[in-house]
Amino acid sequence: MIYLDQAATSFPKPPEVVQAMTECMTEYAANPGRGGHTLSKRADNMIVQAREQLADFFGFDQPERVCFTANATAALNQAIKGFSFNEGDHVLTTSYEHNSVRRPLEYMKKTSGIEVDYINLETTEEFDIEAFCNALRPSTKMIVVSHGSNLTGKIIPIDEIGKIAREHGITFLVDASQTAGIIPIHMEQMSVDLLAFPGHKGLLGPQGTGVLMVSKAVELNPIYHGGTGSSSELVDQPLKYPERLESGTVNTPGIAGLLAGLNAVKKMGLHKIRMHELHLTKHLINGLKEINYVKVYGPNKERLGVIPFTIEGIDAQEIAIILDQHYEIAVRAGLHCTPLGHETIGTSTTGAVRLSVGPYNTIDEINKTIQAVEEIVEGYFG
C-alpha cells in the first residue's frame, strides 16, 4: 500500500513509538499522579518528561501548562469554549479553518452571543495581512488561525499575526494540526497564547493524543470537571495547571508513544523532514499538472505536502476508490472537514481528492501515483 493520507494521520509510525507504547503497557501502565507506588511514579515521570520536551520543542517556558487532550479537536474546543467571552465579543478567523475551529465558534455564537468573521483567504499566493488587520474591531478578543491548511497546504504567517495580536492585546490561538513536527513553531517568539495540535500527525505519535499549550496570559474555564489526582478535597476544579484542564486519567501509553514520536522527529530534524516533503510535493504537483483534465489546487510556492486535485467530470470519491482498490494507493476525497475552504477554492459541490506526503514516502511512490492518475484519465477519456 502506498499511503498518501498523511494529513489525516501519519503512517507508518517509527518503530520507537511502538516500542515505547509496548514498554509502557507491559512494564508501568499504572495511573500517573494518582498513587505513591513505584509504577505510578514511573508513569508520572514519563508524563512530566513529555510535557518538558514538548514545551522546549515549541518554545514554551511553562511545561506545567502543557495540557494533554484526546486530540487536536478536544484541545481547540477547550481553548474556544473555555475562553471567557462576553456577548458582543468578536473573533477573527479565516475561510480555511477546519470544522474543529468553525463548529465551536458557531456554537459560541449561539450560546454566548459572540460575533465571528471568516476572512476569505482566496487562492492568492500571499497572505493579505493588511486586509486581515482591517477586519479587526475594538471588540476583537481572539484571533484563531490554522497555521497550515489541511486542504490546500497554504501556510499562514503566524509570526506576523502574532505580532499584531500582541500589539492589540488580543488572544492568539493557533491550530498547528498540519504543521507541528514539520515547520518550526516558537510560541514566545511568535506571540502565540494558545497552541493546539495532535500527536498523531507530524509528530508521528499514536492516535488519541493531543496537546493544548496555555500561556500565563490566558486563563481558561475547564469544559470537563472531575478527578485530578490531587486537590481532591476541593469542591471546584483546581486552579493549578495542568490539573485544571486534565480531568480523569490521561492516555499514558499514548503519551509514551507521543514522546517517542517527538524524539524521532528531533532525530530526523525538522529541516530534513521539510525539505523531503517539499521535494516530493513539487514532483507530484509537476507530474499532475502535465495530465489533461486534471486540476491541482493550492499555492505554487511555499506550501505543505498537501495536494488537492480534481479530474474534470469524475467524482472525487470515485477517483479515491479506484486508487485504493486498483492501485493500492490510500488517499482522501470529499470536503476534508473544511467546507469553507472548499468554497474558497471552488470545489464545494464536487469535493476534491487530497494527496498528502510524509517523511517516509518515497519518490518511487510519487511516480507510481502520477502514473495511476494518468491511467485513470486515459481510461475515462481515451
C-alpha positions as CSV (number, residue, x, y, z in Angstrom):
1,M,0.0,0.0,0.0
2,I,1.2,3.5,-0.9
3,Y,0.0,5.7,1.9
4,L,-0.7,9.3,0.9
5,D,-3.1,10.3,3.6
6,Q,-0.6,11.8,6.0
7,A,-2.6,14.9,6.6
8,A,-5.2,12.7,8.3
9,T,-2.7,10.7,10.4
10,S,0.9,9.8,9.8
11,F,1.7,6.2,8.8
12,P,3.8,4.2,9.3
13,K,4.8,5.1,12.8
14,P,8.5,5.0,13.8
15,P,9.4,1.6,15.5
16,E,10.4,3.6,18.6
17,V,6.8,4.6,19.0
18,V,5.5,1.1,19.0
19,Q,8.3,0.1,21.4
20,A,7.6,2.9,23.8
21,M,3.9,2.1,24.0
22,T,4.5,-1.6,24.4
23,E,7.0,-1.0,27.1
24,C,4.5,1.2,28.9
25,M,1.7,-1.3,28.6
26,T,3.8,-4.2,29.8
27,E,6.0,-2.5,32.5
28,Y,4.4,0.5,34.1
29,A,0.9,1.2,32.8
30,A,-0.3,2.5,36.2
31,N,-2.3,5.6,36.8
32,P,0.1,8.7,36.8
33,G,-0.3,11.2,39.6
34,R,-2.8,9.0,41.5
35,G,-0.6,6.9,43.7
36,G,2.6,6.9,45.6
37,H,3.8,3.5,44.5
38,T,6.7,2.8,42.1
39,L,4.7,2.1,39.0
40,S,2.6,5.2,39.4
41,K,5.7,7.4,39.9
42,R,7.3,5.9,36.8
43,A,4.3,6.7,34.7
44,D,4.1,10.2,36.2
45,N,7.8,10.8,35.5
46,M,7.3,9.9,31.8
47,I,4.3,12.3,31.6
48,V,6.4,15.1,33.1
49,Q,9.2,14.4,30.7
50,A,6.8,14.6,27.8
51,R,5.5,18.0,29.0
52,E,9.0,19.3,29.4
53,Q,10.2,18.1,26.0
54,L,7.1,19.4,24.2
55,A,7.4,22.8,25.9
56,D,11.1,23.0,24.8
57,F,10.3,21.9,21.3
58,F,7.7,24.6,20.8
59,G,9.5,27.5,22.5
60,F,7.3,27.5,25.6
61,D,8.7,28.1,29.1
62,Q,5.8,26.8,31.1
63,P,5.8,23.0,30.9
64,E,3.2,22.7,33.7
65,R,0.7,24.4,31.3
66,V,1.2,21.8,28.6
67,C,-2.1,20.0,28.8
68,F,-2.8,16.7,27.2
69,T,-6.1,16.1,25.4
70,A,-7.6,13.3,23.3
71,N,-6.8,15.0,20.0
72,A,-6.4,18.5,18.5
73,T,-10.2,18.8,18.3
74,A,-10.5,18.5,22.0
75,A,-7.7,21.0,22.5
76,L,-9.4,23.5,20.2
77,N,-12.8,23.0,21.9
78,Q,-11.2,23.6,25.3
79,A,-9.4,26.8,24.0
80,I,-12.5,28.3,22.4
81,K,-15.3,27.1,24.8
82,G,-13.2,27.7,27.8
83,F,-12.3,31.3,26.9
84,S,-14.2,34.0,28.9
85,F,-16.2,35.5,26.1
86,N,-18.9,38.1,26.7
87,E,-21.9,38.9,24.5
88,G,-20.7,41.0,21.5
89,D,-17.1,39.9,21.7
90,H,-15.5,39.4,18.3
91,V,-13.4,36.6,16.9
92,L,-11.4,36.9,13.7
93,T,-10.5,33.7,11.8
94,T,-10.1,32.5,8.2
95,S,-12.0,30.7,5.5
96,Y,-9.5,27.8,5.6
97,E,-10.4,26.7,9.1
98,H,-11.2,23.1,10.0
99,N,-14.6,22.3,11.5
100,S,-12.7,21.8,14.8
101,V,-12.5,25.6,14.9
102,R,-15.6,26.6,12.9
103,R,-18.1,24.4,14.8
104,P,-17.0,25.5,18.3
105,L,-17.1,29.1,17.2
106,E,-20.6,28.7,15.7
107,Y,-21.6,27.1,19.0
108,M,-20.3,30.1,20.9
109,K,-22.2,32.4,18.6
110,K,-25.4,30.7,19.5
111,T,-24.8,30.3,23.2
112,S,-22.7,33.3,24.2
113,G,-23.6,35.9,21.5
114,I,-20.1,36.3,20.1
115,E,-19.5,37.6,16.6
116,V,-17.2,35.8,14.1
117,D,-15.6,36.9,10.9
118,Y,-14.2,34.3,8.5
119,I,-11.7,36.3,6.3
120,N,-11.7,34.9,2.8
121,L,-8.1,34.0,2.0
122,E,-9.0,33.4,-1.6
123,T,-6.5,31.5,-3.7
124,T,-3.7,34.1,-3.8
125,E,-0.1,33.2,-3.1
126,E,0.5,35.8,-0.5
127,F,-1.4,36.3,2.8
128,D,-3.1,39.7,2.8
129,I,-2.0,40.9,6.2
130,E,-3.4,44.4,5.5
131,A,-6.9,43.0,4.8
132,F,-6.6,40.9,7.9
133,C,-5.7,43.9,10.1
134,N,-8.6,45.9,8.6
135,A,-11.0,43.2,9.8
136,L,-10.0,43.8,13.5
137,R,-12.5,45.6,15.7
138,P,-12.3,47.2,19.1
139,S,-14.3,44.2,20.3
140,T,-11.9,41.6,18.9
141,K,-11.0,39.3,21.8
142,M,-9.5,36.4,19.9
143,I,-7.7,35.6,16.6
144,V,-7.8,31.9,15.6
145,V,-5.9,30.7,12.6
146,S,-4.8,27.3,11.2
147,H,-1.1,27.5,10.7
148,G,-1.3,25.3,7.6
149,S,-4.4,24.4,5.6
150,N,-5.4,20.7,5.6
151,L,-7.0,21.3,2.2
152,T,-4.5,23.3,0.1
153,G,-1.4,23.3,2.2
154,K,-1.3,27.1,2.4
155,I,0.9,28.3,5.2
156,I,-0.3,31.3,7.3
157,P,2.4,33.7,8.7
158,I,1.6,33.2,12.4
159,D,4.7,35.3,13.4
160,E,3.2,38.4,11.7
161,I,-0.3,37.7,13.0
162,G,1.1,37.1,16.5
163,K,2.8,40.5,16.5
164,I,-0.4,42.2,15.5
165,A,-2.4,40.3,18.2
166,R,0.2,41.3,20.9
167,E,0.1,44.9,19.8
168,H,-3.7,45.0,20.2
169,G,-3.9,42.9,23.3
170,I,-5.8,40.1,21.5
171,T,-5.5,36.5,22.5
172,F,-3.9,34.4,19.7
173,L,-4.9,30.8,19.2
174,V,-3.1,28.7,16.6
175,D,-4.2,25.4,15.2
176,A,-1.0,23.6,14.4
177,S,-2.6,20.3,13.3
178,Q,-0.8,20.3,10.0
179,T,2.5,21.9,11.0
180,A,3.5,20.6,14.4
181,G,6.6,18.4,13.7
182,I,7.0,19.8,10.2
183,I,7.5,23.6,10.5
184,P,9.3,25.3,13.4
185,I,7.0,26.9,15.9
186,H,8.2,29.1,18.8
187,M,5.4,30.2,20.9
188,E,7.2,33.0,22.7
189,Q,8.9,34.5,19.6
190,M,5.7,34.2,17.6
191,S,3.5,35.7,20.4
192,V,1.2,32.6,20.4
193,D,-1.0,32.5,23.5
194,L,-2.7,29.1,22.8
195,L,-1.3,26.3,20.7
196,A,-3.3,23.3,19.8
197,F,-2.1,20.2,17.9
198,P,-2.5,16.4,17.6
199,G,0.2,13.9,18.5
200,H,-0.7,11.6,15.6
201,K,0.2,13.6,12.6
202,G,3.6,15.4,12.1
203,L,4.8,14.4,15.5
204,L,4.5,10.7,14.4
205,G,2.8,9.6,17.7
206,P,-0.3,7.5,18.1
207,Q,-3.9,8.5,17.6
208,G,-5.8,9.5,20.7
209,T,-3.2,12.1,21.7
210,G,-3.4,15.9,21.5
211,V,-2.0,18.9,23.3
212,L,-3.1,22.4,24.3
213,M,-0.4,24.8,25.5
214,V,-1.8,27.7,27.5
215,S,0.3,30.7,28.2
216,K,0.0,32.5,31.5
217,A,-1.6,35.4,29.7
218,V,-4.7,33.3,29.3
219,E,-7.0,31.6,31.9
220,L,-9.4,29.1,30.6
221,N,-12.5,27.6,32.2
222,P,-12.4,23.8,32.1
223,I,-15.0,22.2,29.9
224,Y,-14.6,18.9,31.8
225,H,-14.7,18.6,35.5
226,G,-13.7,15.6,37.6
227,G,-10.9,13.8,39.3
228,T,-7.5,15.3,39.0
229,G,-5.5,13.0,41.3
230,S,-4.6,15.9,43.6
231,S,-6.6,18.6,45.5
232,S,-9.3,16.0,45.9
233,E,-10.7,18.0,48.8
234,L,-11.8,20.9,46.6
235,V,-15.4,21.1,45.5
236,D,-14.4,23.1,42.4
237,Q,-11.9,22.3,39.7
238,P,-8.3,23.2,40.9
239,L,-6.8,26.4,39.6
240,K,-3.4,24.8,39.2
241,Y,-2.2,23.6,35.8
242,P,-2.2,21.1,34.2
243,E,-4.8,19.6,36.6
244,R,-7.3,22.4,35.8
245,L,-7.7,21.1,32.3
246,E,-6.9,17.4,32.8
247,S,-9.8,15.7,34.5
248,G,-9.6,11.9,34.5
249,T,-6.8,9.5,33.6
250,V,-4.6,10.7,30.7
251,N,-3.6,8.4,27.9
252,T,-0.4,7.2,29.4
253,P,0.6,4.7,26.7
254,G,-0.3,7.2,24.0
255,I,1.8,9.9,25.6
256,A,4.7,7.5,25.9
257,G,4.3,7.0,22.1
258,L,4.0,10.7,21.5
259,L,7.2,11.3,23.4
260,A,8.9,8.7,21.3
261,G,7.5,10.2,18.1
262,L,8.7,13.7,19.2
263,N,12.2,12.2,19.7
264,A,12.1,10.6,16.3
265,V,11.2,13.9,14.7
266,K,14.1,15.6,16.5
267,K,16.4,12.9,15.4
268,M,15.4,13.3,11.8
269,G,15.4,17.1,12.1
270,L,12.7,19.5,11.1
271,H,14.7,20.9,8.2
272,K,15.3,17.5,6.7
273,I,11.7,16.5,7.1
274,R,10.5,19.7,5.5
275,M,12.9,19.5,2.5
276,H,12.0,15.9,1.9
277,E,8.3,16.7,1.9
278,L,8.7,19.7,-0.3
279,H,10.8,17.6,-2.8
280,L,8.0,15.0,-3.1
281,T,5.3,17.7,-3.2
282,K,6.9,19.6,-6.1
283,H,7.5,16.4,-8.1
284,L,3.9,15.3,-7.5
285,I,2.4,18.7,-8.5
286,N,4.5,19.0,-11.6
287,G,3.5,15.5,-12.7
288,L,-0.2,16.0,-12.1
289,K,-0.2,19.3,-14.0
290,E,1.1,17.5,-17.1
291,I,-2.0,15.3,-17.2
292,N,-5.0,16.5,-19.2
293,Y,-8.3,17.1,-17.4
294,V,-6.5,17.3,-14.0
295,K,-6.6,20.5,-11.9
296,V,-4.3,21.0,-8.9
297,Y,-5.2,23.5,-6.2
298,G,-3.2,25.4,-3.7
299,P,-0.1,27.7,-3.7
300,N,2.6,27.4,-6.3
301,K,5.3,28.5,-4.0
302,E,5.6,27.8,-0.3
303,R,3.2,25.1,0.9
304,L,2.8,22.0,2.9
305,G,2.9,18.5,1.5
306,V,-0.9,18.6,0.9
307,I,-2.1,18.5,-2.7
308,P,-5.8,18.5,-3.6
309,F,-6.8,17.8,-7.2
310,T,-9.9,17.1,-9.3
311,I,-10.3,15.3,-12.7
312,E,-12.9,17.0,-14.9
313,G,-16.2,15.2,-14.9
314,I,-15.2,12.4,-12.5
315,D,-16.5,12.2,-8.9
316,A,-13.7,12.7,-6.3
317,Q,-14.9,9.7,-4.3
318,E,-14.8,7.5,-7.4
319,I,-11.2,8.5,-8.0
320,A,-10.3,7.7,-4.5
321,I,-12.0,4.3,-4.7
322,I,-10.1,3.4,-7.9
323,L,-6.8,4.5,-6.4
324,D,-7.4,2.4,-3.4
325,Q,-8.9,-0.8,-4.9
326,H,-6.9,-0.9,-8.2
327,Y,-3.6,0.7,-7.3
328,E,-3.4,0.3,-3.5
329,I,-2.9,4.0,-3.0
330,A,-4.5,5.4,0.1
331,V,-5.9,9.0,-0.4
332,R,-8.8,11.0,1.0
333,A,-11.7,12.5,-1.0
334,G,-14.6,14.8,-0.1
335,L,-14.8,18.1,1.8
336,H,-12.0,17.3,4.4
337,C,-13.9,18.8,7.3
338,T,-13.3,22.3,5.8
339,P,-16.4,23.3,3.8
340,L,-15.4,27.0,3.8
341,G,-12.1,26.0,2.4
342,H,-13.7,24.2,-0.5
343,E,-16.0,27.3,-1.1
344,T,-12.8,29.3,-1.2
345,I,-11.2,27.2,-4.0
346,G,-14.4,26.5,-5.8
347,T,-14.8,22.8,-5.1
348,S,-17.7,22.9,-2.5
349,T,-20.1,20.9,-4.8
350,T,-17.6,18.4,-6.1
351,G,-15.1,18.0,-3.3
352,A,-11.5,17.0,-4.2
353,V,-9.0,14.2,-3.9
354,R,-6.3,15.0,-1.4
355,L,-2.8,13.6,-1.6
356,S,-0.6,14.2,1.4
357,V,3.0,13.1,1.9
358,G,5.1,12.4,5.0
359,P,8.7,11.7,6.0
360,Y,8.6,8.0,5.0
361,N,7.1,8.4,1.5
362,T,9.5,8.0,-1.5
363,I,9.9,9.4,-4.9
364,D,9.1,6.0,-6.4
365,E,5.7,6.1,-4.7
366,I,5.1,9.5,-6.1
367,N,5.9,8.3,-9.6
368,K,3.6,5.4,-9.3
369,T,0.8,7.8,-8.1
370,I,1.3,10.1,-11.1
371,Q,1.2,7.0,-13.4
372,A,-2.0,5.8,-11.7
373,V,-3.8,9.2,-12.2
374,E,-2.6,9.2,-15.9
375,E,-4.1,5.7,-16.4
376,I,-7.4,6.8,-14.7
377,V,-7.7,9.7,-17.1
378,E,-6.8,7.5,-20.1
379,G,-9.5,5.1,-19.0
380,Y,-12.1,7.7,-18.9
381,F,-11.2,9.9,-21.8
382,G,-9.3,7.5,-24.1
